[in-house]
Amino acid sequence: MRQNILIPYIKEELIPFFYQKLEKLGFVEAGYNKALDITACPGTDTCNLGIASSTGIAEELERLIKAEYPQYISNPDVVIKISGCMNACGQHNMANIGFQGMSIRTKDKLVAPALQVLLGGGNDGNGNGRFADKVVKIPSKRGPEALRLILNDFETNGKGKPFADYYAEKGEHYFYDFLKPLTDIEDLTQEDFIDWGTIEKYKKEIGIGECAGVVIDLIATLLLESQEKIQNAQETFNEGKWAASIYHSYSSMVNSAKALLTAEKTKVNTHSSIIKDFDEKFVAAGRIAIAGGFEDLVLQLNKNEPTEDFTKSYLEDAKALLQKVESFRKMELAEV
């Protein structure tokens, strides 16, 4: 799980000799299974599913820790993991501090490598674990500064606590507030368009990968995201946050439509185009039945106040749509 190597059957009396041989190969560096020992998938080095460099940013973060935070060379309190894409082969979503390779697009339609910063995951032991929260997305070249800000705050406010407990105590918005300045993409430099470990300008290309997610079902992933948005809508509804719940229900409906349009190889650049095209290709064509049409269903939020009754009704509409879309998708796959 930490990308270690186990070499069995070494006689105890030969361990010093074996250690010397490993030392000559450069395999006895301090930091094993500590904060310095960062897990990273191959990323864009060899995997075609990789969106941004994993090993490149891992090496940079290790240099940062050695130079500026030497106390973490032998400290197991922080676990850092990196994946080059959402398949999470580097298990970034189970790390105290995780980074996921992504891309960002400027208003001039220039594409740069990026990192999703996830915080708060970890292994509690006894079979219990915590999933990390997605906090911010930043240009990849700002990854080291993000780690600095996080470790500096942990040093000040989390000393003596497991990182996951420190994160849970402070809450997601606390970290979002001090990391948010790193998300600004209005002032990107030429350097920001070159990924870690390369000298070439970044170009997003995704093909067949080498990881466990070789056969990646993008449609299934989008539908899973719709389910997560429904869960968010339900949770915020239970908390009495009507506007937030309506937003999550709306996002789920648009995302569900996006999934089927993606399967049809239809462009899904804007919400308005998704709504229009879904109405034309699925509702008007009689493939999915929605009384009054998809546009009226989705945009009824513009005609109603965010009351408890409307929020509940809108959430039920989102659930019903997702069920119809999932049923349609299963039927479609069965016919292939």
C-alpha positions as CSV (number, residue, x, y, z in Angstrom):
1,M,0.0,0.0,0.0
2,R,3.0,2.3,0.5
3,Q,4.9,0.9,-2.6
4,N,7.4,-0.9,-0.4
5,I,9.5,-3.9,-1.3
6,L,9.7,-7.0,0.9
7,I,12.8,-9.1,0.6
8,P,12.4,-12.3,2.6
9,Y,14.8,-15.0,3.9
10,I,17.7,-12.8,4.9
11,K,19.6,-14.5,7.7
12,E,19.7,-12.3,10.8
13,E,23.5,-12.4,11.0
14,L,23.8,-11.2,7.4
15,I,21.6,-8.1,7.8
16,P,24.6,-5.7,8.3
17,F,26.2,-7.1,5.1
18,F,22.9,-6.8,3.3
19,Y,22.4,-3.3,4.5
20,Q,25.8,-2.3,3.1
21,K,24.9,-3.7,-0.3
22,L,21.6,-1.7,-0.3
23,E,23.5,1.4,0.8
24,K,25.6,1.2,-2.4
25,L,22.4,1.1,-4.4
26,G,21.0,4.1,-2.7
27,F,18.3,2.2,-0.9
28,V,18.9,3.2,2.8
29,E,17.9,6.9,2.7
30,A,16.2,8.1,5.8
31,G,12.4,8.6,5.8
32,Y,11.0,5.1,5.2
33,N,7.3,5.0,5.9
34,K,7.4,8.6,7.2
35,A,6.1,11.9,5.9
36,L,9.0,12.0,3.4
37,D,8.0,8.7,1.9
38,I,5.5,10.0,-0.6
39,T,3.4,7.5,-2.5
40,A,2.9,8.3,-6.2
41,C,1.5,6.4,-9.2
42,P,3.4,6.6,-12.5
43,G,1.2,9.4,-13.8
44,T,2.1,10.9,-17.1
45,D,5.5,9.2,-17.0
46,T,4.2,6.0,-18.5
47,C,0.4,5.8,-18.0
48,N,-1.8,7.2,-20.7
49,L,-4.6,7.9,-18.2
50,G,-2.4,10.3,-16.3
51,I,-3.5,13.9,-16.6
52,A,-0.6,15.5,-14.7
53,S,2.8,14.4,-13.4
54,S,2.7,12.4,-10.2
55,T,6.4,11.4,-9.8
56,G,7.5,14.9,-10.7
57,I,5.5,16.7,-8.0
58,A,6.4,13.9,-5.5
59,E,10.1,14.5,-6.0
60,E,9.6,18.2,-5.6
61,L,7.6,17.8,-2.4
62,E,10.2,15.5,-1.0
63,R,12.9,18.1,-1.8
64,L,10.7,20.7,0.0
65,I,10.3,18.5,3.1
66,K,14.1,17.8,3.3
67,A,15.0,21.4,2.9
68,E,12.3,23.2,4.9
69,Y,10.7,20.6,7.2
70,P,13.5,18.2,8.2
71,Q,11.5,17.2,11.3
72,Y,9.2,15.3,9.0
73,I,12.0,13.1,7.6
74,S,11.5,10.7,10.6
75,N,8.0,11.8,11.4
76,P,5.1,9.4,10.6
77,D,2.4,11.9,11.5
78,V,1.6,13.0,7.9
79,V,0.9,10.7,5.0
80,I,1.1,12.2,1.5
81,K,-0.1,10.4,-1.6
82,I,-0.4,11.4,-5.2
83,S,-2.4,10.1,-8.2
84,G,-2.1,11.3,-11.8
85,C,-5.9,11.0,-12.4
86,M,-9.2,10.2,-10.6
87,N,-8.6,6.4,-10.7
88,A,-6.6,6.9,-7.4
89,C,-3.9,4.3,-8.0
90,G,-1.8,6.4,-5.7
91,Q,-4.6,6.3,-3.1
92,H,-4.6,10.1,-2.8
93,N,-8.2,10.0,-1.5
94,M,-7.1,8.0,1.6
95,A,-4.2,10.3,2.5
96,N,-3.8,12.9,5.2
97,I,-2.7,15.2,2.3
98,G,-3.5,14.0,-1.2
99,F,-3.0,15.4,-4.7
100,Q,-4.9,14.4,-7.8
101,G,-3.6,15.3,-11.3
102,M,-6.0,17.5,-13.2
103,S,-6.0,20.3,-15.7
104,I,-7.2,23.9,-15.7
105,R,-8.3,26.1,-18.6
106,T,-7.8,29.9,-18.6
107,K,-10.2,32.4,-20.0
108,D,-8.0,32.4,-23.1
109,K,-8.5,28.6,-23.4
110,L,-4.9,27.8,-22.5
111,V,-4.6,24.5,-20.6
112,A,-2.2,24.1,-17.7
113,P,-1.5,21.1,-15.4
114,A,-3.3,21.3,-12.1
115,L,-3.7,19.5,-8.8
116,Q,-6.8,18.8,-6.7
117,V,-5.8,19.1,-3.1
118,L,-7.5,16.6,-0.8
119,L,-7.2,16.7,3.0
120,G,-8.3,14.7,6.0
121,G,-8.1,11.1,4.8
122,G,-6.3,8.3,6.6
123,N,-6.2,4.9,8.3
124,D,-7.5,5.0,11.8
125,G,-6.7,1.3,12.4
126,N,-9.0,-1.5,13.4
127,G,-10.4,-1.6,9.9
128,N,-11.5,2.0,10.1
129,G,-10.5,4.7,7.6
130,R,-11.4,8.2,6.4
131,F,-11.9,9.5,2.9
132,A,-10.2,12.8,2.2
133,D,-12.3,15.9,1.2
134,K,-11.6,17.8,-2.1
135,V,-10.7,21.2,-0.9
136,V,-9.3,23.3,-3.8
137,K,-7.9,22.9,-7.3
138,I,-4.6,24.7,-8.0
139,P,-2.1,25.0,-10.8
140,S,0.4,22.2,-10.4
141,K,3.4,24.5,-9.9
142,R,1.7,25.8,-6.7
143,G,1.7,22.3,-5.1
144,P,4.8,23.0,-3.0
145,E,3.3,26.3,-1.7
146,A,0.1,24.5,-0.8
147,L,2.1,21.9,1.2
148,R,4.0,24.8,3.0
149,L,0.7,26.4,4.0
150,I,-0.7,23.2,5.3
151,L,2.4,22.1,7.2
152,N,2.9,25.5,8.7
153,D,-0.7,25.6,10.0
154,F,-0.4,22.0,11.2
155,E,2.8,23.0,13.1
156,T,1.0,25.9,14.7
157,N,-2.5,24.5,15.4
158,G,-2.2,20.7,15.1
159,K,0.9,19.8,17.0
160,G,0.5,16.6,19.0
161,K,-2.6,15.5,17.1
162,P,-3.0,13.0,14.3
163,F,-3.4,15.0,11.1
164,A,-6.8,13.5,10.3
165,D,-8.1,14.6,13.8
166,Y,-6.6,18.1,13.3
167,Y,-8.4,18.4,9.9
168,A,-11.7,17.1,11.3
169,E,-11.4,19.7,14.1
170,K,-10.8,22.6,11.9
171,G,-13.1,21.7,9.0
172,E,-12.9,21.9,5.3
173,H,-13.8,25.6,5.0
174,Y,-10.9,26.5,7.3
175,F,-8.4,25.0,4.9
176,Y,-10.3,26.3,1.8
177,D,-9.9,29.9,3.2
178,F,-6.1,29.9,3.4
179,L,-5.6,27.8,0.2
180,K,-8.0,29.8,-1.9
181,P,-5.5,32.4,-3.0
182,L,-3.6,29.6,-4.8
183,T,-6.6,28.9,-7.0
184,D,-6.4,32.2,-8.9
185,I,-5.4,31.6,-12.5
186,E,-5.5,35.2,-13.8
187,D,-1.7,35.6,-13.3
188,L,-0.3,32.3,-14.7
189,T,3.3,32.5,-16.0
190,Q,4.9,30.5,-18.8
191,E,6.3,28.2,-16.1
192,D,2.8,27.2,-15.0
193,F,2.2,25.6,-18.4
194,I,5.1,23.2,-18.0
195,D,4.5,20.2,-15.7
196,W,6.9,18.9,-13.1
197,G,9.7,16.8,-14.5
198,T,9.4,18.0,-18.1
199,I,10.6,21.0,-20.2
200,E,7.8,20.7,-22.7
201,K,4.6,22.8,-22.7
202,Y,1.7,20.9,-21.1
203,K,-0.7,19.1,-23.4
204,K,-3.6,17.1,-22.0
205,E,-3.8,13.7,-23.7
206,I,-5.7,10.7,-22.3
207,G,-5.5,7.2,-23.8
208,I,-5.4,3.6,-22.5
209,G,-3.8,3.4,-19.1
210,E,-1.6,0.8,-17.4
211,C,-3.4,0.9,-14.0
212,A,-6.3,-1.0,-12.5
213,G,-8.6,1.4,-14.3
214,V,-7.5,0.5,-17.8
215,V,-11.1,0.0,-18.9
216,I,-12.5,3.2,-17.5
217,D,-16.2,3.8,-17.9
218,L,-16.5,7.5,-18.1
219,I,-20.3,7.3,-18.2
220,A,-20.4,5.2,-15.0
221,T,-18.1,7.7,-13.4
222,L,-20.4,10.6,-14.3
223,L,-23.4,8.7,-13.0
224,L,-21.5,8.0,-9.7
225,E,-20.9,11.7,-9.4
226,S,-24.6,12.3,-9.9
227,Q,-25.3,9.9,-7.0
228,E,-22.8,11.8,-4.8
229,K,-24.6,15.1,-5.7
230,I,-27.9,13.5,-4.7
231,Q,-26.4,12.5,-1.4
232,N,-25.1,16.1,-0.9
233,A,-28.6,17.4,-1.7
234,Q,-30.2,15.1,0.8
235,E,-27.6,15.9,3.5
236,T,-28.1,19.7,3.1
237,F,-31.9,19.2,3.0
238,N,-31.7,17.4,6.3
239,E,-29.7,20.3,7.7
240,G,-32.4,22.8,6.6
241,K,-30.1,24.4,3.9
242,W,-32.7,24.7,1.2
243,A,-30.7,26.7,-1.3
244,A,-27.7,24.5,-1.0
245,S,-29.8,21.4,-1.5
246,I,-31.5,22.8,-4.6
247,Y,-28.1,23.6,-6.0
248,H,-26.9,20.0,-5.5
249,S,-30.1,18.6,-7.0
250,Y,-29.7,20.8,-10.0
251,S,-26.1,19.7,-10.5
252,S,-27.1,16.1,-10.3
253,M,-29.8,16.5,-13.0
254,V,-27.4,18.3,-15.4
255,N,-24.6,15.8,-14.7
256,S,-27.0,12.9,-15.3
257,A,-27.9,14.4,-18.7
258,K,-24.2,15.0,-19.4
259,A,-23.5,11.3,-18.9
260,L,-25.9,10.1,-21.6
261,L,-24.9,12.9,-24.0
262,T,-21.2,11.9,-23.5
263,A,-22.1,8.4,-24.5
264,E,-23.6,9.9,-27.7
265,K,-20.3,11.8,-28.3
266,T,-22.2,15.1,-28.0
267,K,-20.3,18.2,-26.8
268,V,-21.2,19.0,-23.2
269,N,-19.4,22.4,-22.8
270,T,-22.2,24.4,-21.1
271,H,-25.2,23.7,-19.0
272,S,-27.5,25.4,-21.5
273,S,-26.3,23.2,-24.3
274,I,-26.6,20.1,-22.1
275,I,-30.2,20.9,-21.3
276,K,-31.1,21.7,-24.9
277,D,-29.4,18.7,-26.4
278,F,-30.8,16.3,-23.8
279,D,-34.3,17.5,-24.6
280,E,-33.7,17.0,-28.3
281,K,-31.9,13.7,-28.3
282,F,-33.7,11.9,-25.5
283,V,-37.0,13.5,-24.5
284,A,-38.3,14.7,-27.9
285,A,-37.0,11.5,-29.5
286,G,-39.1,9.5,-27.1
287,R,-36.1,7.7,-25.6
288,I,-36.7,9.0,-22.0
289,A,-40.1,10.2,-20.8
290,I,-40.2,13.5,-19.0
291,A,-43.5,15.3,-18.7
292,G,-43.1,18.9,-19.9
293,G,-39.5,18.3,-21.0
294,F,-36.1,18.4,-19.4
295,E,-35.7,22.1,-19.5
296,D,-38.9,22.7,-17.5
297,L,-37.9,20.1,-15.1
298,V,-34.4,21.4,-14.4
299,L,-35.2,25.2,-14.6
300,Q,-38.2,25.1,-12.3
301,L,-35.9,26.4,-9.6
302,N,-36.0,29.8,-11.4
303,K,-39.8,30.0,-10.8
304,N,-39.9,28.9,-7.2
305,E,-38.7,30.2,-3.9
306,P,-36.2,27.9,-1.9
307,T,-38.9,26.7,0.5
308,E,-38.8,23.4,2.3
309,D,-41.6,22.0,0.2
310,F,-40.1,23.0,-3.2
311,T,-36.6,21.8,-2.1
312,K,-38.0,18.4,-1.2
313,S,-40.0,18.1,-4.4
314,Y,-37.0,19.2,-6.5
315,L,-34.8,16.6,-4.8
316,E,-37.3,13.9,-5.6
317,D,-37.3,15.0,-9.2
318,A,-33.5,14.7,-9.3
319,K,-33.7,11.2,-7.8
320,A,-36.3,10.1,-10.3
321,L,-34.3,11.5,-13.2
322,L,-31.2,9.7,-12.1
323,Q,-33.1,6.5,-11.8
324,K,-34.5,6.9,-15.4
325,V,-31.0,7.7,-16.8
326,E,-29.4,4.7,-15.0
327,S,-32.2,2.4,-16.3
328,F,-31.7,3.7,-19.8
329,R,-27.9,3.2,-19.6
330,K,-28.3,-0.4,-18.3
331,M,-30.7,-1.2,-21.2
332,E,-28.4,0.4,-23.7
333,L,-25.4,-1.7,-22.5
334,A,-27.5,-4.9,-22.5
335,E,-28.3,-4.3,-26.2
336,V,-24.6,-3.9,-27.2
